[in-house]
Amino acid sequence: MNINTTKIISLLFFIFSAFYLYTAYQIQVFAFDENAPFNARTFPIYLGYAGLFFSGLKLILPDPNTIKVDHKNLEYKKTGILILIAIIYGATILKVGYFLTTSLFLFTSYYFLGERRWILMFLLSFPFVAAFMYLLHGILDIYLRDPFLQSIGVMG
Amino acid sequence: MIEGILIGLTTALTFQNILMVMVGCFFGTIIGMLPGLGPMTAIALMIPITYGFDPATGLILMAGVYYGAVFGGSTSSILLNAPGVPGTVATSFDGYPMAQQGKAGKALAIAAWSSFAGGTLSAIYLLFMAPSLSKVSLSFRSPDYFALMILGLTAIAAFSSKGQFLKAMMMVVLGLMLASVGQDSLSDITRFTFNNMNLTDGISFVLVVMATFAMSEALTIILKRNDPTSAAKQVSLTELGSIKINKEERTKMYKTIPRSSVIGFLIGVLPGAGATIASFLAYGMERNVVSDEEKEKFGKGSVNGLSAPETANNAACSGSFVPMLTLGIPGSGTTAVMLGALLGFGVQPGPRLYMTNPEIFWSIIMSMYIGMVILLILNLPLIPYIARILAVPKNYLIPLILFFSVTGIYVMSFNNFDIYLMIGIAVVATFLRLYDFPMPPLILAFVLGGLMEENLRRSLLLSNGSWEFLWDRTLTACILATTILIVVWHIYKTFKRKN
């Protein structure tokens, strides 16, 4: 059997399905429901077996359409940095507030992606977010939590 | 029906809704033009905006985005040979050669008129077909619905996977598994939450859509260095040429449009098929029916070769609304996203939508036609300017997509956990995309997961746990037979390709 990344993904999916199936069997159902034709664990159990079946087939059958990914041409570093910035953005958005974190997220993302036109970077972060906030909060009446703007009295 | 049409017109022709169709068409065109970003991403990005509207307006906006994105995909196919969406790949076969001959403006105009005609004709078909199908679908029982969902999931796996049926089926199972997280709808027993309170209500649909489409699309673009700006340098606006279509070209289009619209609509109605298959089939059929002299021009800038797929893909867009509106079962990934948004509004599409919310039902149908008119009025004169959008640098585009994705989740839950979960799912989805694991089957399965379990539950309880319900009713048996036929046909095709 030719081992390639698709097969490894299938193997991971097989293991995941086995874990899912094990967890499905552990679902606690009401005593009166235990022997019912259908209870809370029935559908997940079928899904677990379906996952094992399809990933198992993918594992054992030959794969004529092997996907070759040239890892040298992939921008892992930039993608990783962007994901990290997004995680920091997610971690701070509630405490700091929507306006400041979103503007900083956009500004730093532009910077790490190689942009150096500072005025455009600024315009497409702080004023852009302010306009978007006005659209959501001011016009469409969608609540946006922002402790920072509330602390300086801009938002009620 | 006349009353319904009037209700639809009254709702669709309000100032706010016309404005929404215009905004939707405009932004859809822009997003659809950018290679790699399709209608699903465009609609997903619009979800946070629709929170502030009533269901009819929200859906009208999304329908406008859908049509705009499909048209936008054609523009990048013609100008750059880089289809923004799979449904416009066939457009590039003759559109791009035409652009290379200095007739880019003409090619874009043919695409715009064909899209308009295809969309208009299919909106008329929809107008007549949807109400009668609604009445028929009232006779559907739980086993029929369950079988229909199996058919939809199998069909989307077979059609969207390009020879990777097993991968698509794995994605279907993964989508159903994700949908099973949270409280069981009947007993309220929590499943797969691992004592995490944030998972008790299940994983939000918007989160999964944003993660698997918008966010992972953005990460894939960065990862693959798929730079739209480098391609955009090839576009010279002075080379667009005239957008006028002469009499001979018009005559050719008159013949192509009706037949391609019928194919497009019928393919669109089938669950799992959609614009891509419709456009390829229409292209293939057109090539078979034209004269030998015209056949020679195919692939070198044929008017028929460009008009056929453009008509069919727009007709398929309207067709895919039929199963969504009448059965509550989306026919494609894009309509699955729209169904999820409708459920978010508290509207349950299905046969009863026609009676309980006629203003939504009819306003969507009417706004489709209005959307077509606006798309034509808006896009035809703006072609030279719209082409400039292809030069948007990814350095700005990617952070903006990520920002819209996070905002969508933030305004919905105000919860850090959801943002982390979205990033986690997006990273996994990006990795899976690299190895050609299709995402539309995952989304369709995620949307249908709850409904599927509910219908299976009812069917099994009614038949005392026996699986005989699958062949007890003729309709159920027919639907399942179609599913088996699709699988057998797919296996046959795979073996034929290998040999």
Contacts between the chains, C-beta under 8 A, distances in Angstrom:
chain1	res1	chain2	res2	distance
A	5	B	435	5.8
A	6	B	167	7.6
A	6	B	435	5.3
A	6	B	436	8.0
A	9	B	432	7.1
A	9	B	435	6.1
A	9	B	437	7.4
A	10	B	170	7.3
A	13	B	170	5.7
A	13	B	174	7.5
A	17	B	173	7.4
A	20	B	177	5.9
A	20	B	192	7.6
A	23	B	192	6.1
A	24	B	191	7.7
A	27	B	189	6.6
A	27	B	191	5.4
A	28	B	189	6.7
A	29	B	187	7.0
A	29	B	189	6.2
A	30	B	187	6.5
A	30	B	189	7.6
A	33	B	187	6.6
A	36	B	461	7.7
A	37	B	460	4.8
A	37	B	461	5.8
A	37	B	463	7.9
A	37	B	464	6.1
A	37	B	465	3.0
A	38	B	456	7.1
A	38	B	457	4.6
A	38	B	460	4.5
A	38	B	461	5.7
A	38	B	465	7.4
A	39	B	187	7.1
A	40	B	184	4.0
A	40	B	186	7.6
A	40	B	187	5.1
A	40	B	189	4.3
A	40	B	191	6.3
A	41	B	191	7.6
A	42	B	456	8.0
A	42	B	457	7.7
A	42	B	460	7.6
A	43	B	180	6.6
A	43	B	452	7.9
A	43	B	453	4.4
A	43	B	456	6.4
A	43	B	457	7.6
A	44	B	177	7.7
A	44	B	180	5.2
A	44	B	191	6.3
A	44	B	192	7.5
A	47	B	173	6.1
A	47	B	176	5.3
A	47	B	177	5.5
A	47	B	180	6.4
A	50	B	173	4.9
A	50	B	176	7.9
A	51	B	170	7.2
A	51	B	173	4.6
A	51	B	174	7.6
A	51	B	177	6.9
A	54	B	166	5.7
A	54	B	169	4.6
A	54	B	170	5.0
A	54	B	173	6.0
A	55	B	170	5.8
A	57	B	166	5.7
A	58	B	166	4.5
A	58	B	167	6.9
A	58	B	170	6.6
A	61	B	166	7.3
A	64	B	498	6.2
A	65	B	163	5.6
A	65	B	164	6.5
A	65	B	436	7.8
A	67	B	434	7.7
A	67	B	435	5.0
A	67	B	436	5.0
A	69	B	434	5.3
A	69	B	435	6.9
A	73	B	224	7.6
A	73	B	225	6.7
A	74	B	223	5.2
A	74	B	224	6.7
A	74	B	225	7.9
A	75	B	222	5.7
A	75	B	223	5.5
A	75	B	224	7.7
A	75	B	225	5.7
A	76	B	223	7.3
A	78	B	222	5.6
A	79	B	219	5.7
A	79	B	222	5.0
A	79	B	223	4.8
A	79	B	430	7.8
A	82	B	219	7.1
A	82	B	222	6.2
A	82	B	398	7.2
A	82	B	399	7.9
A	82	B	402	7.2
A	83	B	219	7.3
A	83	B	423	6.4
A	83	B	427	6.4
A	86	B	402	5.8
A	86	B	406	6.9
A	86	B	419	8.0
A	86	B	423	5.6
A	87	B	420	6.9
A	87	B	423	6.0
A	89	B	406	6.3
A	89	B	419	7.7
A	90	B	406	6.6
A	90	B	416	5.7
A	90	B	419	3.3
A	90	B	420	5.9
A	90	B	423	6.7
A	91	B	416	6.2
A	93	B	406	7.4
A	93	B	410	6.0
A	93	B	416	7.5
A	93	B	419	7.2
A	94	B	414	6.6
A	94	B	416	6.0
A	98	B	407	8.0
A	98	B	410	7.0
A	102	B	403	6.2
A	102	B	406	7.8
A	102	B	407	7.3
A	105	B	399	7.2
A	105	B	402	7.7
A	105	B	403	6.6
A	105	B	406	7.8
A	106	B	399	5.1
A	106	B	400	7.3
A	106	B	403	5.8
A	109	B	398	7.2
A	109	B	399	3.5
A	109	B	402	6.9
A	110	B	395	5.8
A	110	B	396	6.5
A	110	B	399	5.9
A	113	B	222	7.4
A	113	B	394	7.2
A	113	B	395	4.2
A	113	B	398	6.4
A	113	B	399	7.1
A	114	B	395	5.9
A	115	B	393	7.6
A	115	B	395	4.3
A	115	B	396	7.1
A	120	B	396	7.9
A	124	B	396	6.0
A	124	B	400	7.6
A	132	B	407	7.8
A	135	B	49	7.9
A	136	B	48	7.3
A	136	B	49	7.8
A	136	B	52	7.2
A	136	B	407	7.9
A	136	B	411	6.8
A	139	B	52	7.6
A	140	B	49	7.2
A	140	B	51	7.2
A	140	B	52	2.8
A	140	B	53	7.5
A	141	B	52	5.9
A	142	B	48	7.6
A	142	B	51	5.4
A	142	B	52	5.1
A	142	B	411	5.6
A	143	B	411	7.5
A	144	B	410	8.0
A	144	B	411	6.6
A	145	B	414	5.6
